Amino acid sequence: MTTFLKLRLGASSMALASFAAATSAFAQDTLTVGYFLEWPMPFLAAKADGAYEEALGMEVNWVSFETGTAMSAAMASGDVQIAVSQGVPPFVVAVSSGQPLQIVDVAVSYSDNDNCVVATELEITKDDAGELAGKKVAVPLGTASHFGFLKQMDHFGVDISTLEIVDMAPTDGAAALAQGSVDFACGYGGGLSRMKEHGNILLTGAEKEELGILIFDVTSSPSDFIVENEALVSKFLAVTAEANATWKASQPADMLTKIAMESGMDEEAALASISGFTFPTIEQQVSGTWLGGTAASYMKGVADVFVEAGAIPSALDSYEGTIALGPLNAIK
């Protein structure tokens, strides 16, 4: 791992740890929720319809972010109470550093919407990926893309200490790849779509899953907020679950229009992205396959990979305590 990468993530971890003590009184008439642009999901249609305000009986202030690490910092400072679709790796980085966050649902599962793309002119494929050694790569540190990048490089036998790793949000990474400023880039969403215009992926989603690279996002919130407002959190998740069910049932055209508009994408691009997403039901989420079992051990695996790579100083003994099933169970 490059010295820059160690310092960058080390500083990030310390910042999160110091933020953990920060609290902000929750204004009972306004809820602030973090989400991503260019990340089309059914909840955005409910956002457009004002369904959350109606269900919660309060104003909902929506704030967009570019990375899950920024979401963690915003929740730590008390500026955001709920983060929708935060990547598991940035969540793991935050809680491993002492930030009191908990997962309240599985927001989305995906494999093909998060990947690394190699510049076309390099003509490097999975068959000769070892040639990436010594190259320059753009990676949003502490995110799902970072975890996937580390796992892929390990699979291909590429020593990451030989790489020049630059911390870039996916949109910036896509621009750098297009300009030839980096040899390959890793990212998700609209940024990944633009990366593919200038390069090729090394592994498909299915191939990554075979390597144990599971990619899913969660809805997260500060632990004390969940304890003090469990009914509110449950109502919020119920609106999300209803939107997911409606989309899964028939993919209504008017719903796609709202999702595209709210995510800042055209309908064709939004449909292309969301087609690669799956949205587990509440029953599936609380089962052993997800939050009721596998998720905690998966997070432990993510943390151990980051520790080995020098990205975080240490992992928790267990991540079971970072999952709060109460709000979801209250909906059933």
C-alpha positions as CSV (number, residue, x, y, z in Angstrom):
1,M,0.0,0.0,0.0
2,T,1.3,3.4,-0.9
3,T,2.3,5.8,1.9
4,F,-0.2,8.3,0.6
5,L,-3.0,5.7,0.9
6,K,-2.0,4.8,4.5
7,L,-1.9,8.4,5.5
8,R,-5.2,9.3,3.7
9,L,-7.2,6.5,5.3
10,G,-5.5,6.9,8.6
11,A,-6.5,10.5,8.8
12,S,-10.0,9.6,7.7
13,S,-10.3,7.0,10.5
14,M,-9.1,9.4,13.1
15,A,-11.5,12.0,11.9
16,L,-14.4,9.6,12.2
17,A,-13.3,8.6,15.7
18,S,-13.2,12.2,16.8
19,F,-16.6,12.9,15.2
20,A,-18.1,9.9,17.1
21,A,-18.4,12.0,20.3
22,A,-20.2,14.8,18.5
23,T,-24.0,15.0,19.0
24,S,-26.7,17.3,17.7
25,A,-30.2,17.6,19.1
26,F,-32.6,16.1,16.6
27,A,-35.2,18.7,15.5
28,Q,-38.5,16.8,15.8
29,D,-40.0,18.6,12.9
30,T,-37.2,17.9,10.4
31,L,-35.4,14.7,9.4
32,T,-32.2,15.0,7.3
33,V,-31.4,12.0,5.0
34,G,-28.3,11.4,2.9
35,Y,-28.4,9.8,-0.5
36,F,-26.5,9.5,-3.8
37,L,-27.2,11.2,-7.1
38,E,-26.8,9.0,-10.2
39,W,-27.8,6.0,-8.1
40,P,-31.4,5.2,-9.2
41,M,-33.5,3.4,-6.6
42,P,-37.3,3.0,-6.0
43,F,-37.2,5.1,-2.8
44,L,-36.5,8.1,-5.0
45,A,-40.1,7.9,-6.5
46,A,-41.4,7.9,-2.9
47,K,-39.2,10.9,-2.3
48,A,-40.7,12.7,-5.3
49,D,-44.2,11.9,-4.2
50,G,-43.6,13.2,-0.6
51,A,-44.4,9.8,0.8
52,Y,-41.8,10.0,3.5
53,E,-43.2,13.4,4.8
54,E,-46.7,11.9,4.8
55,A,-45.7,8.8,6.7
56,L,-43.5,10.6,9.2
57,G,-45.6,13.7,9.7
58,M,-42.5,15.9,9.3
59,E,-40.3,17.7,6.8
60,V,-37.6,15.5,5.2
61,N,-34.5,17.3,4.1
62,W,-32.5,15.3,1.5
63,V,-28.8,15.9,1.1
64,S,-26.7,14.3,-1.7
65,F,-23.2,12.9,-1.2
66,E,-20.5,11.5,-3.5
67,T,-19.1,8.9,-1.1
68,G,-20.2,6.8,1.9
69,T,-17.3,8.1,3.9
70,A,-18.7,11.6,3.6
71,M,-22.1,10.2,4.8
72,S,-20.3,8.8,7.9
73,A,-18.8,12.1,8.7
74,A,-22.2,13.9,8.3
75,M,-23.9,11.4,10.7
76,A,-21.1,11.7,13.2
77,S,-21.4,15.5,13.3
78,G,-25.2,15.2,13.7
79,D,-26.0,16.9,10.4
80,V,-27.6,13.7,9.0
81,Q,-29.8,11.2,10.8
82,I,-30.2,8.5,8.1
83,A,-28.0,7.6,5.2
84,V,-29.6,5.6,2.4
85,S,-27.5,3.2,0.3
86,Q,-24.2,3.7,2.2
87,G,-21.7,1.1,1.0
88,V,-20.7,-1.6,3.5
89,P,-16.9,-0.8,3.4
90,P,-17.3,2.9,4.4
91,F,-19.7,1.8,7.1
92,V,-17.1,-0.8,8.3
93,V,-14.4,1.8,8.3
94,A,-16.5,4.1,10.4
95,V,-17.6,1.6,13.1
96,S,-14.2,0.0,13.2
97,S,-12.8,3.5,14.1
98,G,-15.3,3.8,17.0
99,Q,-18.2,5.7,15.3
100,P,-21.5,4.5,16.8
101,L,-23.5,3.7,13.7
102,Q,-25.9,0.8,13.0
103,I,-27.4,-0.8,9.9
104,V,-31.2,-0.7,9.8
105,D,-31.8,-2.3,6.4
106,V,-30.2,-3.7,3.2
107,A,-30.8,-0.9,0.7
108,V,-29.7,-2.7,-2.5
109,S,-27.6,-5.6,-3.7
110,Y,-25.5,-5.3,-6.8
111,S,-22.4,-6.7,-8.4
112,D,-22.3,-5.2,-11.9
113,N,-22.8,-1.6,-10.8
114,D,-19.5,-1.4,-9.0
115,N,-16.2,-2.3,-10.7
116,C,-12.8,-1.3,-12.0
117,V,-12.2,-0.2,-15.6
118,V,-8.9,-0.4,-17.4
119,A,-8.1,2.2,-20.2
120,T,-8.9,0.7,-23.6
121,E,-5.5,1.6,-25.1
122,L,-3.7,-0.6,-22.5
123,E,-5.5,-3.7,-23.9
124,I,-5.3,-5.4,-20.5
125,T,-7.8,-8.1,-19.7
126,K,-8.2,-10.6,-16.8
127,D,-5.8,-12.9,-18.7
128,D,-2.9,-10.5,-18.3
129,A,-4.0,-8.3,-15.4
130,G,-0.6,-8.7,-13.8
131,E,0.5,-6.0,-16.2
132,L,-1.3,-3.5,-14.0
133,A,1.6,-3.5,-11.7
134,G,3.2,0.0,-11.6
135,K,0.1,1.7,-13.0
136,K,-1.8,4.6,-11.7
137,V,-5.4,4.0,-10.4
138,A,-8.3,6.2,-9.2
139,V,-10.1,4.7,-6.3
140,P,-12.7,6.2,-3.9
141,L,-11.0,5.2,-0.6
142,G,-12.9,3.4,2.1
143,T,-15.8,2.5,-0.2
144,A,-17.2,-0.7,-1.7
145,S,-15.1,0.1,-4.8
146,H,-12.0,0.2,-2.6
147,F,-12.8,-3.2,-1.1
148,G,-13.5,-4.7,-4.6
149,F,-10.3,-3.1,-5.9
150,L,-8.2,-4.7,-3.1
151,K,-9.8,-8.1,-3.6
152,Q,-9.3,-8.0,-7.4
153,M,-5.7,-7.0,-7.1
154,D,-5.1,-9.8,-4.7
155,H,-6.8,-12.3,-7.1
156,F,-4.6,-11.1,-10.0
157,G,-1.5,-11.1,-7.9
158,V,-0.9,-7.4,-8.3
159,D,1.2,-5.9,-5.5
160,I,-0.7,-2.7,-4.5
161,S,2.5,-1.2,-3.2
162,T,3.6,-0.9,-6.8
163,L,0.5,1.1,-7.7
164,E,0.1,4.9,-7.6
165,I,-3.3,5.1,-5.9
166,V,-5.2,8.3,-6.0
167,D,-8.3,9.0,-3.9
168,M,-11.1,10.1,-6.3
169,A,-14.9,10.0,-6.3
170,P,-16.2,7.9,-9.2
171,T,-17.2,10.9,-11.3
172,D,-13.7,12.4,-11.0
173,G,-12.1,9.0,-11.6
174,A,-14.1,8.7,-14.8
175,A,-12.9,12.1,-16.0
176,A,-9.3,11.2,-15.1
177,L,-9.6,7.9,-17.1
178,A,-11.1,9.8,-20.1
179,Q,-8.2,12.3,-20.0
180,G,-5.6,9.6,-19.7
181,S,-4.5,10.9,-16.2
182,V,-4.9,7.4,-14.8
183,D,-4.5,3.9,-16.2
184,F,-7.5,2.4,-14.6
185,A,-10.3,3.6,-12.3
186,C,-12.8,2.0,-9.9
187,G,-16.2,3.3,-9.1
188,Y,-20.0,2.9,-9.2
189,G,-23.2,4.4,-10.6
190,G,-23.0,7.1,-13.3
191,G,-19.2,7.4,-12.7
192,L,-18.8,3.7,-13.6
193,S,-21.0,4.1,-16.7
194,R,-18.7,6.9,-18.0
195,M,-15.6,4.9,-17.1
196,K,-16.8,2.1,-19.4
197,E,-16.9,4.5,-22.3
198,H,-13.1,4.6,-22.1
199,G,-12.1,1.2,-21.0
200,N,-13.1,-2.4,-20.1
201,I,-13.8,-4.3,-16.9
202,L,-11.6,-7.1,-15.7
203,L,-14.3,-9.3,-14.1
204,T,-18.1,-9.5,-14.4
205,G,-20.3,-9.3,-11.4
206,A,-20.8,-13.0,-11.3
207,E,-17.1,-13.6,-11.5
208,K,-16.5,-11.2,-8.6
209,E,-19.2,-13.0,-6.5
210,E,-17.3,-16.2,-7.0
211,L,-14.3,-14.6,-5.4
212,G,-16.4,-13.5,-2.4
213,I,-16.7,-9.9,-3.5
214,L,-20.3,-9.3,-2.5
215,I,-21.5,-5.8,-3.2
216,F,-24.4,-4.3,-1.3
217,D,-25.4,-1.1,0.4
218,V,-27.2,-0.4,3.6
219,T,-29.4,2.2,5.3
220,S,-27.5,3.3,8.3
221,S,-28.1,5.7,11.2
222,P,-26.4,6.8,14.5
223,S,-27.1,4.2,17.2
224,D,-28.5,6.7,19.7
225,F,-30.9,8.1,17.1
226,I,-32.2,4.6,16.4
227,V,-32.8,3.9,20.1
228,E,-34.6,7.3,20.7
229,N,-36.6,7.2,17.4
230,E,-37.2,3.5,16.6
231,A,-40.8,4.1,15.5
232,L,-39.8,6.9,13.2
233,V,-37.0,4.8,11.6
234,S,-39.4,1.9,11.2
235,K,-41.9,4.1,9.3
236,F,-39.1,5.4,7.1
237,L,-38.1,1.9,6.2
238,A,-41.7,0.9,5.6
239,V,-42.0,3.6,2.9
240,T,-38.8,2.3,1.3
241,A,-40.0,-1.3,1.4
242,E,-43.3,-0.3,-0.3
243,A,-41.5,1.5,-3.1
244,N,-39.2,-1.5,-3.6
245,A,-42.2,-3.8,-3.8
246,T,-44.0,-1.6,-6.3
247,W,-41.0,-1.4,-8.6
248,K,-40.3,-5.1,-8.4
249,A,-43.9,-5.9,-9.2
250,S,-44.3,-4.0,-12.5
251,Q,-41.6,-1.3,-13.0
252,P,-44.2,1.4,-13.7
253,A,-43.2,3.9,-16.4
254,D,-44.2,6.9,-14.2
255,M,-42.1,5.5,-11.4
256,L,-39.1,5.3,-13.6
257,T,-39.6,8.9,-14.7
258,K,-39.5,10.0,-11.1
259,I,-36.5,7.8,-10.2
260,A,-34.6,9.2,-13.2
261,M,-35.4,12.8,-12.4
262,E,-34.5,12.5,-8.7
263,S,-31.2,10.7,-9.5
264,G,-30.2,13.3,-12.1
265,M,-30.2,10.8,-15.0
266,D,-32.1,10.3,-18.2
267,E,-34.6,7.4,-18.2
268,E,-32.5,5.2,-20.4
269,A,-29.4,5.5,-18.2
270,A,-31.5,5.1,-15.0
271,L,-33.2,1.9,-16.3
272,A,-29.8,0.5,-17.3
273,S,-28.4,1.0,-13.8
274,I,-31.4,-0.1,-11.8
275,S,-31.8,-3.2,-13.9
276,G,-28.6,-4.5,-12.3
277,F,-30.0,-3.9,-8.8
278,T,-31.9,-6.2,-6.5
279,F,-33.9,-5.1,-3.5
280,P,-34.3,-7.8,-0.8
281,T,-37.7,-8.0,0.9
282,I,-38.0,-7.3,4.7
283,E,-38.3,-11.0,5.3
284,Q,-35.1,-11.7,3.3
285,Q,-33.3,-8.9,5.1
286,V,-33.9,-10.2,8.6
287,S,-33.1,-13.7,7.6
288,G,-29.8,-15.5,8.1
289,T,-28.9,-14.7,4.5
290,W,-28.6,-11.0,5.3
291,L,-28.8,-9.0,8.5
292,G,-29.9,-12.0,10.6
293,G,-26.7,-13.8,10.0
294,T,-24.3,-13.5,7.0
295,A,-23.9,-9.7,7.0
296,A,-22.0,-9.5,10.3
297,S,-19.5,-12.2,9.2
298,Y,-19.2,-10.5,5.8
299,M,-18.4,-7.2,7.5
300,K,-15.7,-8.9,9.6
301,G,-14.2,-10.2,6.4
302,V,-14.2,-6.7,4.9
303,A,-12.6,-5.3,8.0
304,D,-9.9,-7.9,8.0
305,V,-9.0,-7.2,4.4
306,F,-8.7,-3.4,5.2
307,V,-6.5,-4.2,8.2
308,E,-4.2,-6.4,6.2
309,A,-4.0,-3.7,3.5
310,G,-3.2,-1.1,6.2
311,A,-6.3,0.9,5.5
312,I,-7.6,0.8,9.1
313,P,-5.6,0.0,12.2
314,S,-7.8,-2.7,13.6
315,A,-11.1,-4.6,13.2
316,L,-13.9,-5.2,15.8
317,D,-14.1,-8.7,17.3
318,S,-17.6,-8.9,15.9
319,Y,-19.9,-6.7,13.9
320,E,-23.2,-8.2,15.1
321,G,-23.6,-5.2,17.4
322,T,-23.6,-2.9,14.4
323,I,-26.9,-4.2,13.1
324,A,-30.3,-3.0,14.5
325,L,-33.1,-5.3,13.5
326,G,-35.8,-3.7,15.6
327,P,-37.1,-1.2,13.1
328,L,-37.4,-3.8,10.3
329,N,-39.0,-6.3,12.7
330,A,-41.6,-3.8,13.7
331,I,-42.9,-3.6,10.1
332,K,-43.5,-7.3,9.7
